[in-house]
Amino acid sequence: MNLKKISERRAERRRHRHLMEAAQHIVRRHALDDSTDTASPAKVAALAFGWHGLRVAEDEALDYLNAVLADRGFPLLPAPETTQETGT
């Protein structure tokens, strides 16, 4: 394995760890208030950017948030509904 591949894998693991930390923080904060339904992917994305400078799409943030919710036994958040415009 060359040095470039090793660096890429380390960066991927670091990004994953940082996103999981952000999602865990959001769930922990909302679990204390017994309001995990108000945890949102936007909050995870904002925290990841604020703490680590990571730009995260909301669908990816939702995946991390749902991973933490599932791990702690909370109900998962639904994926946002996509609306398609029709030309009718």
N, CA, C and O of each residue as an XYZ file, in Angstrom:
352
protein
N       0.849     -1.169      0.000
C       0.000      0.000      0.000
C       0.900      1.238      0.000
O       1.828      1.344      0.802
N       0.618      2.154     -0.893
C       1.487      3.321     -0.975
C       1.065      4.399      0.019
O       0.003      4.316      0.637
N       1.903      5.394      0.156
C       1.701      6.455      1.144
C       0.422      7.245      0.881
O      -0.258      7.654      1.822
N       0.099      7.458     -0.365
C      -1.111      8.215     -0.707
C      -2.364      7.484     -0.224
O      -3.268      8.103      0.337
N      -2.418      6.171     -0.442
C      -3.571      5.370      0.000
C      -3.689      5.391      1.526
O      -4.788      5.499      2.070
N      -2.560      5.289      2.199
C      -2.563      5.311      3.660
C      -3.099      6.646      4.163
O      -3.908      6.682      5.090
N      -2.655      7.730      3.562
C      -3.127      9.061      3.958
C      -4.616      9.222      3.708
O      -5.323      9.807      4.528
N      -5.101      8.710      2.581
C      -6.529      8.802      2.264
C      -7.356      8.017      3.278
O      -8.398      8.491      3.732
N      -6.900      6.836      3.629
C      -7.643      6.016      4.597
C      -7.661      6.677      5.973
O      -8.678      6.638      6.665
N      -6.553      7.277      6.369
C      -6.511      7.992      7.653
C      -7.480      9.167      7.642
O      -8.183      9.409      8.624
N      -7.516      9.892      6.534
C      -8.428     11.035      6.413
C      -9.881     10.575      6.466
O     -10.718     11.236      7.081
N     -10.185      9.450      5.828
C     -11.548      8.907      5.876
C     -11.937      8.512      7.295
O     -13.051      8.796      7.734
N     -11.035      7.863      8.011
C     -11.322      7.460      9.394
C     -11.488      8.680     10.298
O     -12.361      8.700     11.167
N     -10.658      9.686     10.093
C     -10.740     10.908     10.895
C     -12.074     11.621     10.643
O     -12.730     12.082     11.578
N     -12.466     11.704      9.354
C     -13.741     12.343      9.008
C     -14.897     11.578      9.655
O     -15.806     12.187     10.220
N     -14.864     10.258      9.572
C     -15.913      9.436     10.173
C     -15.982      9.678     11.684
O     -17.065      9.861     12.239
N     -14.846      9.679     12.329
C     -14.790      9.883     13.775
C     -15.345     11.261     14.157
O     -16.093     11.382     15.127
N     -14.983     12.283     13.403
C     -15.464     13.631     13.695
C     -16.978     13.746     13.498
O     -17.660     14.391     14.294
N     -17.495     13.128     12.450
C     -18.936     13.181     12.214
C     -19.709     12.397     13.272
O     -20.785     12.819     13.692
N     -19.171     11.270     13.698
C     -19.824     10.513     14.762
C     -19.815     11.312     16.067
O     -20.799     11.290     16.806
N     -18.728     12.011     16.358
C     -18.662     12.848     17.560
C     -19.735     13.929     17.526
O     -20.409     14.170     18.528
N     -19.893     14.574     16.386
C     -20.904     15.627     16.258
C     -22.304     15.055     16.445
O     -23.116     15.635     17.166
N     -22.593     13.935     15.812
C     -23.913     13.319     15.942
C     -24.163     12.874     17.384
O     -25.262     13.062     17.906
N     -23.163     12.293     18.025
C     -23.316     11.866     19.410
C     -23.594     13.050     20.328
O     -24.400     12.945     21.253
N     -22.945     14.151     20.082
C     -23.159     15.339     20.901
C     -24.598     15.840     20.762
O     -25.239     16.181     21.757
N     -25.096     15.882     19.544
C     -26.470     16.340     19.307
C     -27.461     15.402     19.995
O     -28.376     15.869     20.672
N     -27.298     14.110     19.835
C     -28.223     13.152     20.448
C     -28.135     13.230     21.968
O     -29.161     13.206     22.649
N     -26.938     13.322     22.496
C     -26.762     13.408     23.951
C     -27.471     14.649     24.500
O     -28.157     14.576     25.519
N     -27.303     15.777     23.827
C     -27.928     17.020     24.279
C     -29.451     16.912     24.249
O     -30.123     17.344     25.185
N     -29.989     16.343     23.187
C     -31.438     16.234     23.065
C     -32.008     15.121     23.934
O     -33.160     15.206     24.360
N     -31.233     14.088     24.202
C     -31.706     13.003     25.068
C     -31.875     13.498     26.499
O     -32.775     13.050     27.209
N     -31.019     14.414     26.923
C     -31.139     14.975     28.270
C     -32.448     15.735     28.428
O     -33.041     15.744     29.507
N     -32.902     16.376     27.344
C     -34.165     17.115     27.369
C     -35.339     16.224     26.994
O     -36.479     16.686     26.947
N     -35.071     14.947     26.726
C     -36.090     14.004     26.275
C     -36.781     14.517     25.011
O     -38.002     14.441     24.876
N     -35.969     15.042     24.092
C     -36.534     15.591     22.857
C     -35.670     15.223     21.656
O     -35.271     16.092     20.881
N     -35.384     13.926     21.504
C     -34.539     13.518     20.383
C     -35.202     13.772     19.038
O     -34.531     13.783     18.006
N     -36.521     13.977     19.042
C     -37.201     14.257     17.779
C     -36.816     15.623     17.220
O     -37.054     15.887     16.041
N     -36.228     16.501     18.038
C     -35.805     17.807     17.532
C     -34.351     17.802     17.074
O     -33.861     18.810     16.566
N     -33.662     16.687     17.247
C     -32.307     16.564     16.698
C     -32.443     16.543     15.183
O     -33.333     15.883     14.647
N     -31.576     17.251     14.500
C     -31.708     17.325     13.041
C     -30.356     17.180     12.355
O     -29.314     17.484     12.935
N     -30.390     16.708     11.109
C     -29.146     16.617     10.336
C     -28.479     17.981     10.165
O     -27.252     18.068     10.108
N     -29.272     19.032     10.083
C     -28.699     20.376      9.935
C     -27.846     20.736     11.147
O     -26.816     21.396     11.008
N     -28.270     20.308     12.329
C     -27.492     20.582     13.539
C     -26.184     19.801     13.529
O     -25.149     20.317     13.952
N     -26.224     18.559     13.049
C     -25.004     17.758     12.942
C     -24.041     18.410     11.954
O     -22.848     18.533     12.229
N     -24.570     18.827     10.802
C     -23.731     19.468      9.779
C     -23.116     20.758     10.308
O     -21.937     21.028     10.077
N     -23.909     21.552     11.015
C     -23.400     22.812     11.561
C     -22.317     22.571     12.599
O     -21.295     23.258     12.608
N     -22.535     21.605     13.467
C     -21.553     21.297     14.505
C     -20.265     20.738     13.896
O     -19.168     21.095     14.325
N     -20.400     19.870     12.905
C     -19.215     19.314     12.239
C     -18.406     20.423     11.568
O     -17.175     20.387     11.573
N     -19.089     21.394     10.999
C     -18.369     22.508     10.387
C     -17.724     23.383     11.458
O     -16.566     23.785     11.337
N     -18.486     23.668     12.499
C     -17.958     24.530     13.558
C     -16.778     23.921     14.293
O     -15.806     24.617     14.587
N     -16.849     22.644     14.592
C     -15.773     21.995     15.335
C     -14.582     21.619     14.469
O     -13.432     21.789     14.875
N     -14.863     21.100     13.261
C     -13.797     20.477     12.470
C     -13.624     21.051     11.069
O     -12.733     20.621     10.336
N     -14.459     22.013     10.684
C     -14.356     22.593      9.349
C     -14.810     21.652      8.245
O     -14.392     21.789      7.096
N     -15.674     20.690      8.596
C     -16.147     19.714      7.608
C     -17.427     20.210      6.957
O     -18.353     20.642      7.644
N     -17.479     20.148      5.647
C     -18.713     20.442      4.910
C     -19.425     19.119      4.713
O     -18.865     18.186      4.138
N     -20.663     19.036      5.191
C     -21.403     17.786      5.154
C     -22.780     18.037      4.544
O     -23.477     18.976      4.928
N     -23.161     17.193      3.597
C     -24.505     17.278      3.031
C     -25.501     16.758      4.064
O     -25.157     15.924      4.902
N     -26.725     17.250      3.999
C     -27.726     16.848      4.993
C     -28.032     15.360      4.951
O     -28.311     14.761      5.990
N     -27.985     14.745      3.764
C     -28.277     13.303      3.709
C     -27.190     12.497      4.415
O     -27.485     11.489      5.058
N     -25.943     12.930      4.301
C     -24.858     12.247      5.015
C     -24.974     12.491      6.516
O     -24.761     11.577      7.313
N     -25.309     13.714      6.902
C     -25.491     14.027      8.319
C     -26.639     13.207      8.901
O     -26.567     12.766     10.048
N     -27.695     13.000      8.119
C     -28.823     12.177      8.569
C     -28.375     10.743      8.823
O     -28.805     10.124      9.796
N     -27.517     10.211      7.960
C     -27.008      8.852      8.161
C     -26.256      8.733      9.487
O     -26.452      7.767     10.225
N     -25.407      9.695      9.789
C     -24.652      9.663     11.046
C     -25.579      9.839     12.239
O     -25.428      9.155     13.251
N     -26.532     10.748     12.125
C     -27.478     10.977     13.212
C     -28.305      9.727     13.478
O     -28.500      9.346     14.632
N     -28.790      9.090     12.426
C     -29.572      7.866     12.602
C     -28.731      6.724     13.164
O     -29.248      5.887     13.904
N     -27.465      6.677     12.829
C     -26.585      5.638     13.387
C     -26.495      5.780     14.904
O     -26.556      4.788     15.629
N     -26.351      7.001     15.374
C     -26.261      7.230     16.818
C     -27.614      6.971     17.479
O     -27.674      6.364     18.548
N     -28.699      7.427     16.852
C     -30.031      7.178     17.413
C     -30.304      5.689     17.531
O     -30.819      5.230     18.551
N     -29.964      4.928     16.494
C     -30.183      3.477     16.516
C     -29.341      2.820     17.599
O     -29.815      1.918     18.290
N     -28.109      3.258     17.754
C     -27.224      2.691     18.762
C     -27.772      2.898     20.166
O     -27.560      2.066     21.048
N     -28.473      4.001     20.375
C     -29.000      4.322     21.700
C     -30.459      3.908     21.885
O     -31.056      4.176     22.928
N     -31.031      3.256     20.877
C     -32.383      2.736     21.018
C     -33.497      3.732     20.755
O     -34.648      3.479     21.111
N     -33.174      4.861     20.136
C     -34.191      5.854     19.798
C     -34.739      5.580     18.400
O     -34.077      4.928     17.592
N     -35.944      6.073     18.111
C     -36.474      5.903     16.756
C     -35.653      6.715     15.750
O     -35.134      7.785     16.067
N     -35.551      6.182     14.546
C     -34.792      6.858     13.498
C     -35.590      8.010     12.918
O     -36.821      8.011     12.934
N     -34.860      8.990     12.408
C     -35.502     10.109     11.724
C     -35.755      9.723     10.270
O     -34.911      9.076      9.650
N     -36.886     10.104      9.727
C     -37.161      9.759      8.332
C     -36.323     10.608      7.384
O     -35.919     11.724      7.712
N     -36.076     10.061      6.219
C     -35.377     10.824      5.188
C     -36.310     11.924      4.701
O     -37.520     11.715      4.613
N     -35.768     13.078      4.388
C     -36.634     14.150      3.901
C     -37.268     13.751      2.572
O     -36.639     13.109      1.731
N     -38.496     14.136      2.409
C     -39.190     13.801      1.174
C     -38.677     14.697      0.062
O     -38.543     15.911      0.221
N     -38.399     14.075     -1.051
C     -37.964     14.840     -2.201
C     -39.170     15.122     -3.080
O     -39.995     14.245     -3.333
N     -39.251     16.327     -3.525
C     -40.371     16.690     -4.403
C     -39.837     16.812     -5.804
O     -38.799     17.427     -6.046
N     -40.557     16.221     -6.711
C     -40.175     16.312     -8.115
C     -41.178     17.197     -8.823
O     -42.391     17.014     -8.714
N     -40.642     18.158     -9.549
C     -41.527     19.024    -10.302
C     -41.911     18.335    -11.601
O     -41.073     17.767    -12.301
N     -43.171     18.399    -11.895
C     -43.643     17.806    -13.141
C     -43.974     18.920    -14.107
O     -44.353     20.020    -13.703
N     -43.836     18.639    -15.329
C     -44.077     19.639    -16.367
C     -45.503     19.619    -16.867
O     -45.747     19.855    -18.051
N     -46.461     19.339    -15.979
C     -47.848     19.298    -16.424
C     -48.573     20.565    -16.121
O     -49.757     20.689    -16.434
